[in-house]
Amino acid sequence: MAIDPTLRDALSAVTPASLARALARAGVKACTPHGLSARGSGTVVGPAYTMRMIPARDDAAGDLAAAIDAVPEGAVVVIDAAASALALPFGAILAARLAQRGAVGLITDAALPEEIGLPAWCRPAAAIGALALVGTQERVACGGAAIHPGDILVGDSSGLVAVPAALAERVALEAVEQQRLDLWIQREVERGADLASLLPPDAAALARFEAETKPA
């Protein structure tokens, strides 16, 4: 599940919001998990390894330990817990094993202990009950987003976005350009430029942007 280093650098250089805007222009919907609290700092980039859990009703459940041990290095583990906000079973212990396996992050709509030693996004509080594993490497829903196995997850303290792998290079390049334009517009506003010509930028503003930011 390795990501090309150049692509990883490009995705790390832009915000999840910029990537989400590029995805929206490409017609991709439901790609931004929300309602989850960030734990840890820095930017996390990695392919999704998905698990699905439901509130436990009996003793029939998949082997969670085996599923954790199958997570490949570099993955972002996404656990769909049916938006239950139940506590992830043995959360701190499982997170420690994920870190040992080389996972780079954990996203779940379950609740987690305060500190798990791994960048994570989760529900802020736990309801009473237990969770059972019912599937791995399936399409899942987490935080209102549709996440497929292999999607590239990009997350930081500002939010999350799931980028379909087939679109990742295109979207990364568009997001880099969008972020360059956004920074230029911000500088123009700070200089007192007319906002009406900048949001969205008209032809004259875009021409100035190209002229002023063109590599020497």
N, C-alpha and C positions, 0 to 999 in steps of 0.2 A: 504493500500500500504506500510505497514511497512516492513523494512528490518531487518533481524536478526542482533543484535548488533555485534556479532562476525564477521559476514560477512562484515558489515559496517566498522569495525575497520581494517580488512584485506585490503579492497578496498581503505581505506583512507591512508594506509601505503605505497602504491606504486604509481608511477607516471602514468598518462594516457598513456604515451609512452610505459611503460612496459606492461600495460594491452593490448594495441593495438597489441604489438608484440605477446603476448600470444594468442590473438584472431586470428591473422593472421595464426599462427601455427594450430589453430583449424579450419581453412578454412572460417572464418567469414570475409566478405568484407564490405566496405563502412560503417565503424563504427566510423569514426573520423571526426566530424564536423570541418571545417576549414574556414579561411577567416573572422572569427568573432573576435571582440575586447573584451578582458576581462575587466570587471568592478568589483571592490572589490578584496578581498584577501582571502587566505585560501582555503581549499579543500572542495568541495561540492559533496555529495553522496546522491542519491535519485532516486526513480523510476520515469520514464517519464509519465507525463500527457500531452497528445498532443492536440494541436488545429491547425486548418488549416484556413488560411485567404488568400483572393485574393484581388487584386485591385478592389475597389468598382465601379460598373458601374451604379447602380440604388439604390433604397432604400431597396431592398430585402436583408436582412442579418440576421444571427442568433443573439441570445441574448448574447452579449459578457459579460454583467454583470452577467447573470445567469451562464455562463460557468466559469467565475472566481470564483463565489461562490460555484461551485461544486468541486473545486480543493481540494484534500485531504491533510491533514497534512503530511509533510515530502516529498512531491512531488517536482520534478524538472519540471517546466512547459516548454514545448517545443512548440514554435509557428512557424509553417511553413508559411511564408509570401510570398511564391512564388519567393523567392530571389529578391524581388522588391526593397529592401532598403527603402521602404516607412516608415514613422514614425508610430510606434505603437500607435493606438488611445488612448489618455489620458494616455500615458505611465507611468508617475510618479504616477498617481492616482491608476491605475490598479496594479502597483507594490506594492504600499502601502497596498492595499487590499490583495494581494497574501501573503505578509509578515504577515499580521494579520491572514490569514487563516493557517499559518504555513508552507507555501511553503519554500523550502530551496534555490531555485535558479530559474533563468529564462534564457532560451536559445532561440534566435530568429534570423532570417535573416531579420528582420525589424530593423529600427533604434530606439534608445531610448534616452531620455534626459541624460545629463551627469551624474546626480546622481539620483538613484531610491531607495536607501536604501535596496537593495537586491543584492546578488552576481548575476552577469549577464554576458552573452556573446551575442554580437549583431553586426549589421553592423555599421560602424563608421559614416556614413552620411545619411541624409534623402533626398529622391527625393520628388517631388511635387505630391500629390495625397492622397487618403484615402484607408483604408483597411476595408474589411467586413468579418465577421466570417462565414465560410461555413461548419465547421465540428469540432467535438471533439472526442478524443479517437480513432483516425484513424492512420494508418501508414502514416508517413509524411517524407518529405525530408527537411533537414535543414543543411545549410553549407556543402552541398555535401554528407551528410551521410543519410542513411536510419534509421529512428528511429521508433520503434514500441511501443505502449502503454505498460508500465510495464518494458521496458528495464531499466537497472540501469545506470544512467548517473554519470560519475565521471569526475570532472573538477577542474582545478586550473589555475594559471596564465600561465602555460606552454601549456595548451590545454585541449581537451575534448575527451571522448570516451564513446560510448554507448555499454553496455555489455548485451547481451541477458540474461534474468533472469535464464533460465535453465542452462546456462554455468557459471554463476557468481562465484560459489564456486570453481569450477575447475580452472577457469582463474585466480582468486585471488591467489590461492596457487601457480600456475605456475609463476605468476608475482612476487610474493614475492621471490621465489627461483631465478628467473632471475635477480632481483635487487641485491640479495646477491652475485650472481656470477659476475655481472657487477662491483660492488664495489670491490670485490676481484681482478678482472682483473685490475682495475684502480690502486690499491695499488701495484700490481706486476709491472705494467708499470712504476710507480713512483720509484720503486726500481731498474729499469734498466733491467727488464726481456725482452726476445726476443719477439717482437710483433707477429712474424710469428706463434708462438706456442699458442698465446692467442686469435687471431681473425681469425677464431673461435678457442676456446680452444681445443687442442688435448687431447688424452687419458691421457698423463702424466700430463698435466695441470689440467685436471678435477680430477685426483687422488689426486694431491696436494691440490686442493680446498677442496675436501671432507675431507682430513686428517686435514687440518688447521682450518676448520670451524665446524668440528663435535663437537656437545655439549659434555662438559666434563662429 
